């Protein structure tokens, strides 16, 4: 009887562990990180700046934004990656700014990020170089 209980308990733990491992928090960054941005001429280039809002229950770190300059047909003519140099706690925002060549329009999207867990949080300003 004890062996059966132990086997059932181990089975339940294994199945629940598999279910947790299959959870993919990074599949759709737009679901968790919201963007608010604008663009304006800045000398020979265009400045694109704005905020990223963490709309999820875990802190986000290493946030990379893809900033694209688009031609009249909507095709990218230039791209750059802007880093958000902060760990964003749930419900907070982080500022970003970058420069791109002048274009007809621009597009900003989340290119990548990581969730920060308790064992790797420092909540300090972390600049990428």
C-alpha positions as CSV (number, residue, x, y, z in Angstrom):
1,X,0.0,0.0,0.0
2,X,2.8,2.4,0.9
3,X,4.6,1.6,-2.3
4,X,1.4,2.4,-4.3
5,X,1.0,5.8,-2.6
6,X,4.6,6.6,-3.3
7,X,4.3,5.6,-6.9
8,X,1.1,7.7,-7.3
9,X,2.8,10.7,-5.6
10,X,5.9,10.4,-7.9
11,X,3.7,10.1,-11.0
12,X,1.7,13.2,-10.0
13,X,4.9,15.2,-9.5
14,X,6.4,14.1,-12.8
15,X,3.2,15.0,-14.7
16,X,3.0,18.4,-13.1
17,X,6.7,19.0,-13.7
18,X,6.2,18.3,-17.4
19,X,3.2,20.6,-17.6
20,X,5.2,23.5,-16.1
21,X,8.2,22.8,-18.3
22,X,6.0,23.2,-21.4
23,X,4.8,26.7,-20.4
24,X,6.3,29.1,-22.9
25,X,6.4,32.6,-21.5
26,X,8.4,34.0,-24.5
27,X,6.1,32.9,-27.3
28,X,4.4,36.3,-27.8
29,X,6.3,39.2,-26.2
30,X,3.6,41.7,-27.3
31,X,1.3,39.9,-24.9
32,X,3.5,40.8,-21.9
33,X,5.5,43.9,-22.9
34,X,3.6,46.9,-24.2
35,X,5.3,49.6,-26.3
36,X,4.6,53.3,-26.5
37,X,6.9,55.3,-28.8
38,X,7.4,58.2,-31.1
39,X,9.9,59.4,-33.7
40,X,11.2,62.9,-34.6
41,X,14.0,64.3,-36.7
42,X,17.3,64.7,-34.8
43,X,19.9,66.2,-37.0
44,X,20.8,63.9,-40.0
45,X,19.0,61.0,-38.4
46,X,15.7,60.3,-36.7
47,X,15.3,59.7,-32.9
48,X,13.0,57.0,-31.9
49,X,12.1,56.9,-28.2
50,X,9.5,55.6,-25.9
51,X,8.6,53.3,-23.0
52,X,8.2,49.6,-22.5
53,X,5.5,48.5,-20.0
54,X,5.8,45.2,-18.2
55,X,2.3,43.9,-18.1
56,X,3.1,40.5,-16.5
57,X,3.6,39.1,-13.0
58,X,7.4,38.5,-13.4
59,X,10.2,41.0,-13.8
60,X,11.6,41.3,-17.3
61,X,15.3,41.8,-18.2
62,X,17.6,42.0,-21.2
63,X,14.8,43.6,-23.3
64,X,15.8,44.1,-26.9
65,X,13.7,46.2,-29.2
66,X,13.8,46.0,-33.0
67,X,13.5,49.5,-34.5
68,X,13.0,49.5,-38.2
69,X,13.0,52.4,-40.7
70,X,10.4,51.6,-43.5
71,X,10.1,52.8,-47.1
72,X,6.8,53.9,-48.7
73,X,5.8,50.2,-49.3
74,X,6.4,49.2,-45.7
75,X,9.6,47.3,-46.3
76,X,12.5,47.8,-43.9
77,X,15.4,49.9,-45.2
78,X,17.3,50.1,-42.0
79,X,17.2,48.2,-38.6
80,X,18.8,48.6,-35.2
81,X,18.4,47.0,-31.8
82,X,17.6,49.2,-28.8
83,X,18.3,47.8,-25.3
84,X,16.1,48.7,-22.3
85,X,18.9,49.0,-19.7
86,X,16.7,48.1,-16.7
87,X,15.1,45.1,-15.0
88,X,11.4,45.9,-15.3
89,X,9.4,44.8,-12.2
90,X,5.8,43.9,-12.9
91,X,3.7,47.0,-13.6
92,X,6.7,49.3,-14.3
93,X,8.0,51.0,-17.4
94,X,11.5,51.5,-18.9
95,X,12.7,54.2,-21.2
96,X,14.5,53.5,-24.5
97,X,16.0,55.7,-27.3
98,X,17.9,55.1,-30.5
99,X,18.7,56.7,-33.8
100,X,17.8,55.5,-37.3
101,X,18.1,57.0,-40.8
102,X,15.2,59.1,-42.0
103,X,12.4,57.1,-43.6
104,X,8.7,57.2,-44.5
105,X,7.7,55.4,-41.3
106,X,9.0,53.4,-38.5
107,X,8.1,50.2,-36.6
108,X,9.2,49.1,-33.1
109,X,8.7,45.6,-31.8
110,X,10.1,43.4,-29.0
111,X,12.9,41.3,-30.5
112,X,13.7,39.4,-27.3
113,X,13.8,39.5,-23.5
114,X,14.2,37.2,-20.5
115,X,12.2,36.7,-17.3
116,X,14.1,37.5,-14.2
117,X,13.7,35.1,-11.3
118,X,14.4,35.6,-7.6
119,X,17.8,34.1,-7.7
120,X,19.1,36.6,-10.4
121,X,17.4,39.9,-9.4
122,X,19.4,43.0,-8.6
123,X,16.9,45.6,-9.8
124,X,19.8,48.0,-10.4
125,X,20.3,49.9,-13.6
126,X,22.1,47.6,-16.0
127,X,23.5,49.1,-19.1
128,X,24.3,46.9,-22.1
129,X,27.5,47.8,-24.0
